[in-house]
Amino acid sequence: MGEKLTTIGFDADDTLWHNERFFQLTQAHFVDLLSDHAESDHLMDRLLAAEKRNIRHYGYGIKGFTLSMIETAIEVTEDRVPAAVIRQLIEAGQEMLAHPIELLPYARQAIESAADTHRVILITKGDLIDQERKLAQSGLGDLFDGVEIVSEKTPEIYRQIFAQHGEGPAAAMMVGNSMRSDVVAPIQAGCWGVYVPHGLVWEIEQADVPADSSRYHELPDLSGLTALVRSLS
């Protein structure tokens, strides 16, 4: 392949700033609130099933997660969940929506370095208002040449974004912590896919490693991105 890398896409949640750990803390609170009605494993299985079922209705993000918690609470209690529990679940979701942004190590340095020589695009999925809030609070917004907040990350979406912001997927790289959304889908689109593991991964975002692809790379953290980009440019 003789394509030269010109455009770099960055995922946001758990690539540039912490996110999943707040979901896991809220899930633990959810289990505590409903511990009199079901075992922890059963509650988590029912919640995950509700999240998968509801993505097509609510999309990704905290609001859909909160509605899935409420739905699960109603189901496991056979419509007897106390209003006080519903109120606490709503408050837990509101707290997540107001949580301050905490950047991950090397996030700013990696974007600044990439932006010196390449187009850099933020590509994230989830609730529009919440993603815009997090980007504004992160202080990273001015570093990007473009921002795309999408409902899903598919190969076709990546083709469209990198055709609009660059020379197409063959000259583009996507960097992120989700094997399914940030690595496999971009590689299927024709991009390079760079996996930067975060440690906490939502089950829905897991996928097999595309180890047989020459366009797959893995870095322990974002500190190694500059050298990788230089080697492909």
C-alpha positions in Angstrom: 0.0 0.0 0.0 1.4 3.3 -1.0 -1.1 5.6 0.6 0.3 8.4 2.7 -1.3 9.2 6.0 -2.8 12.7 5.9 -5.8 12.6 8.4 -6.1 11.3 12.0 -9.3 10.7 13.8 -9.5 10.6 17.5 -12.2 8.9 19.6 -13.2 10.9 22.7 -14.6 8.8 25.6 -11.9 6.7 27.3 -9.4 7.7 24.6 -9.0 11.4 25.5 -10.8 11.5 28.8 -12.3 9.2 31.4 -15.8 8.0 30.9 -16.5 4.3 31.5 -15.5 4.3 35.1 -18.4 6.7 35.9 -20.8 4.2 34.3 -19.4 1.4 36.4 -19.7 3.4 39.6 -23.3 4.2 38.8 -24.0 0.5 38.0 -22.7 -0.4 41.4 -25.1 2.2 42.9 -27.9 0.7 40.8 -27.1 -2.8 42.2 -27.1 -1.5 45.8 -30.5 0.2 45.3 -32.1 -3.0 44.0 -30.2 -5.5 46.1 -33.4 -6.5 47.9 -35.1 -7.5 44.7 -32.4 -9.5 42.7 -28.8 -10.7 42.8 -26.0 -8.6 41.4 -25.2 -10.8 38.4 -28.9 -11.0 37.5 -29.3 -7.2 37.7 -26.3 -6.6 35.6 -27.4 -9.1 32.9 -30.9 -7.5 32.8 -29.4 -4.0 32.6 -27.1 -5.0 29.7 -30.0 -6.6 27.9 -32.0 -3.4 28.3 -29.1 -1.3 27.0 -28.6 -3.4 23.9 -32.4 -3.4 23.3 -32.6 0.4 23.7 -29.7 1.6 21.6 -31.9 1.8 18.6 -34.4 3.9 20.5 -32.1 6.2 22.6 -28.7 5.8 21.0 -25.5 5.8 23.1 -24.8 7.9 26.2 -25.9 8.7 29.7 -29.5 9.5 29.0 -30.2 6.1 27.4 -28.2 4.4 30.2 -30.4 6.1 32.8 -33.6 5.1 31.0 -32.3 1.5 30.8 -31.6 1.5 34.6 -35.2 2.7 35.3 -36.7 0.2 32.9 -34.7 -2.6 34.5 -35.7 -1.5 38.0 -39.4 -1.7 36.9 -38.9 -5.1 35.4 -37.1 -6.8 38.2 -39.5 -5.5 40.8 -42.6 -6.4 38.7 -43.7 -2.7 38.6 -43.3 -2.3 42.4 -40.1 -0.3 42.4 -40.4 2.6 44.9 -40.6 6.1 43.5 -37.6 7.0 45.8 -35.5 4.5 43.9 -36.5 5.9 40.5 -35.7 9.4 41.8 -32.2 8.2 42.9 -31.5 6.7 39.5 -32.5 9.9 37.8 -30.2 11.8 40.2 -27.4 9.4 39.4 -27.8 10.1 35.7 -27.8 13.8 36.3 -24.6 13.6 38.3 -22.9 11.7 35.5 -24.0 14.4 33.1 -22.5 17.1 35.3 -19.2 15.3 36.1 -16.1 17.3 35.3 -13.8 16.1 32.5 -10.5 14.4 33.5 -8.1 14.1 30.6 -6.1 10.9 30.1 -2.3 10.9 30.1 -0.7 12.3 26.9 -4.1 13.3 25.3 -3.3 16.9 24.7 0.3 16.2 23.6 -0.8 13.5 21.1 -3.3 15.8 19.5 -1.0 18.8 19.4 1.8 16.8 17.8 -0.6 15.2 15.2 -2.1 18.6 14.4 1.4 20.0 13.5 1.6 17.8 10.4 -1.9 16.3 9.8 -5.6 17.1 9.8 -7.0 16.0 13.1 -10.7 15.1 13.5 -12.7 14.2 16.6 -15.1 11.4 15.9 -17.3 10.4 18.8 -20.7 8.9 19.3 -23.3 9.5 21.9 -25.7 12.2 23.1 -25.0 15.4 21.1 -25.4 17.8 24.1 -23.3 15.7 26.5 -20.5 15.2 23.9 -20.5 18.9 23.2 -20.3 19.7 26.9 -17.4 17.3 27.4 -15.5 18.6 24.5 -15.9 22.2 25.7 -14.8 21.3 29.2 -11.8 19.4 27.9 -10.1 22.4 26.5 -9.2 20.4 23.4 -11.8 21.7 21.0 -9.6 24.3 19.3 -7.0 21.7 18.4 -9.3 19.8 15.9 -9.9 20.7 12.3 -13.3 19.1 12.5 -15.7 17.5 15.0 -18.1 14.7 14.1 -20.7 13.4 16.7 -22.4 10.4 15.2 -25.1 8.0 16.3 -23.0 4.9 15.3 -19.5 4.2 14.0 -19.7 2.1 10.9 -17.4 1.6 8.0 -19.6 3.7 5.8 -19.7 6.5 8.4 -15.9 6.5 8.4 -15.7 6.6 4.6 -18.0 9.6 4.6 -16.1 11.5 7.3 -12.6 10.9 5.9 -13.8 11.7 2.4 -15.2 15.0 3.7 -12.2 15.9 5.9 -9.4 14.4 3.9 -8.4 12.3 1.0 -10.5 9.3 1.9 -10.1 6.4 4.3 -7.0 5.0 2.7 -5.1 8.1 3.8 -6.7 8.1 7.3 -6.1 6.7 10.7 -8.5 6.2 13.6 -7.3 6.1 17.2 -9.4 4.9 20.1 -10.0 2.4 22.9 -13.0 0.5 21.4 -11.9 -2.5 19.4 -15.3 -2.7 17.7 -16.0 1.0 17.0 -12.5 2.6 16.8 -10.4 -0.2 15.2 -12.4 -2.9 13.4 -14.9 -0.6 11.7 -12.2 1.9 10.5 -10.0 -1.0 9.1 -13.1 -2.4 7.3 -13.5 1.1 5.8 -9.9 1.1 4.6 -8.3 3.1 7.3 -5.5 2.4 9.7 -6.9 1.4 13.1 -4.9 2.2 16.3 -6.0 0.5 19.5 -5.1 2.3 22.7 -6.6 0.1 25.5 -8.1 1.9 28.5 -8.7 -1.1 30.8 -12.5 -0.6 31.3 -14.5 -1.6 28.2 -18.2 -1.8 27.9 -19.2 -5.3 26.8 -21.0 -4.0 23.7 -17.7 -2.5 22.4 -15.7 -5.7 22.6 -14.6 -7.4 19.4 -11.9 -9.8 18.1 -8.5 -8.2 17.4 -7.9 -7.8 13.6 -4.4 -9.1 14.0 -4.1 -10.3 10.4 -4.6 -6.8 9.1 -1.5 -4.8 8.1 -3.4 -1.6 9.1 -3.8 -2.7 12.7 -1.6 -1.2 15.4 -1.7 -1.2 19.2 -0.1 1.3 21.6 0.0 1.1 25.4 -0.9 4.7 25.6 -1.0 7.9 23.5 2.6 8.7 24.2 3.7 6.5 21.3 1.3 8.0 18.7 3.7 10.6 17.4 6.3 8.0 16.4 3.7 5.8 14.8 2.3 8.6 12.8 5.7 9.6 11.6 6.4 6.1 10.4 3.3 6.0 8.3 3.5 9.6 6.9 
